[in-house]
Amino acid sequence: MTDLASALTAANAAVFASLGLDARHAEVRRSDRPDLGEFQCNGALAAAKAAGRKPPEIAQSVAAAWSETALAPPPSIAGPGFLNFTITPAALAARAKAIAEDAHAGAALVAAPRRVIVDYGGPNVAKGMHVGHLRASIIGESIKRIFRFRGDQVWGDAHFGDWGFQMGLVICALEDELGGFVDAAKLRARLQTLTLEHLESAYPSAAAKAREDVAFRDRARKATAALQAGAEPHRTIWRAMHDVSMAAQKRDFAALGVDFDLWLGESDADPLIPSMVADLEQKGLLEDDQGARIVRVAGPNEKKKKKLDDGTVVEVESPDPLLVVSSEGSAMYGTTDLATIVQRVRDQQPDLILYVVDQRQADHFEQVYRAAAKAGYIAREALEHVGFGTMNGADGKPFKTRAGGVLKLQDLIGQAEEKARERLRENEIGGDFSAEEFEDVAHKVAIAAIKFADLSNFRGTSYVFDLDRFMSFEGKTGPYLLYQAVRIKSILRKAEEQGLAAGPIAIGHEAERALALALDGFDAALRTAYEKRAPHFLAEHAYTLAQAFSGFYTHCPILPSEGAVRASRLALAAATLKQLTLTLDLLGVAVPDRM
Ligand code: ARG
């Protein structure tokens, strides 16, 4: 299924070719000056340059050669030779009909589906999920859905952080709490009462201790290495911590409407590490570096300036080498990431792996990707870091609670739900709902507000956390979009109750034109979101579509109109609801039945 811009481009390319002009200059796009025309081609300028002729002359010959088609009358000419096109009402109605009937609501699928892994979420065991993982989860979930919707075979993987230094830290903290691990019964009893709250308070205090207390830090490092070597009781303790964290994180992900196909973690790549290290060794890629083992990934001329502790500036290789085995013999963050690539190539044979992770980890991924390509595990182009900015507080710094701590995801969702209940009551929504339905709607409104606020910014842009603004029923917000979708549902329900059916679409009123054009825009928005791995293009589309519907609803009464006009408007409303619901679903946002 092609959108109107593609159809116009094809027709225009035929005209260009018939005039002996390079058809590549014939591209027609949505106009950014809709007052002049809905679609525009400015290729006459480039075509004129190539032909050594004047742009207005070329534009005139193109316009003259455009015979009246079903798609659009000959273009008008603006400025130095811009061609402006206006779609015929019949072509617009045909496109709206196609969208109304299409399961993909007018979107084209990929020509050659690929196998794609989306690595996102990435919470850490022993740390509760906090707002830092919120963006990874929201953006990753949307990207996964977008890729899948366009026809790729997609696996979402949570890639739990469950194999690093933090495990050594909490193991040592527990050891100190129990006065050693000699009493096996005591340890067993303690592990049975382990809670996420305990881990969450143990981790930061152990991390703080390790920063000051060198002996404690060394013990934690050794404990990490011992765990990875399979020592007891380290393994048993790790398993207990892992399970407690995992259960809590599954609960948080479910509340957020985020789901994974693979619930794997760093530890799952552990069995592959020894053979991988041997392989890197055998390929001559491992080097000794003060007792550690590294892979150099910088090219011969890739250098950066580095300031030493004494203030002197030296040139060092850039990116830094990848640390594969620490001097204690343990696997590092990069080691598990590299081994996970080996694992994924073995198990899923991906054409592409997208890592939806904070953009501050860009250097880490560059090291890992280069090492993987150097070792021949996968092509460098198959690995992509989809970075994002931070969610900030009013002070412009990464968001913290008033007490200065990280806000737990569960608490954030709770706060949003509370606000959603308030707003629903203020707007006199749900007074007649059962308590259960009211709660369900409040939850959906809360999640829509949080997710849409995030996804309406380009992922690379940081934004300020402002629950009041996110939760507004007006403007570019999740609740506004839900409200619009629900309003269409209610119109369609009433029509059904009155026995009114949809019929052939006809485009008469300006507002009907605008709505049909908005519907046509879904394909391009989805394509751009896919290509740029940027859901905000879809968020923008959802808003444009909702606004176009709002204009349509104001100017074109649906139920009070009659006959063929009413049937056409009902069909337009149904197509809008389908596409809006789909778009919101691609953003990970669910629409309630009524509100
Ligand atoms: N656990 C990591 C963190 O909290 C994120 C994991 C991202 N994914 C990856 N393959 N490294 O920073």
Boltz pocket constraint, residues with backbone or C-beta under 6 A from the ligand:
constraints:
  - pocket:
      binder: B
      contacts: [[A, 119], [A, 121], [A, 122], [A, 123], [A, 124], [A, 158], [A, 159], [A, 160], [A, 161], [A, 333], [A, 337], [A, 355], [A, 356], [A, 357]]
      max_distance: 6.0
